[in-house]
Amino acid sequence: MLTRYKKNHEKIAMGLLSFMPKEKDVKQLMATIKSYENDENQKLFLWKEDDDFIGIIGVRLLGNNKCQVQHICVSPSHRNQGVGHKIVEHLHRIYPAYDFSGNEDVTEFYDKCINLSKR
């Protein structure tokens, strides 16, 4: 289940984001979280299964019904189980009229998740 980020999810969100290569530094993580909290065009969602948050996805709404995925990550213990695909699928349901793309950091994983849905 995709859940909108709330301030009380901050530590969980930081933990999940820290699995991304460019989000290892605590100062960078804090800046990333603050940008999601303060910029109305950025949205952060957590993926929850069996009462545990195991994934995260962050997007930037660009206008003209375009949306860029900025962050997407699944907890290492839940990888290779289709969780990323589920996250992307649910995100597309939230923003059905949007055209999606991934930024340079997530394009490969995002495209892999999209290709799963075309099978």
ABEGO torsion letter per residue (X at the ends): XBBBBBAAAAAAAAAAAAABAAAABAAAAAAAAAAAAABAABBBBBBBBGGBBABBBBBBBAEGGBBBBABBBBBAAABGAGAAAAAAAAAAAABAABBBBBBAAAAAAAAAAAAAAAX
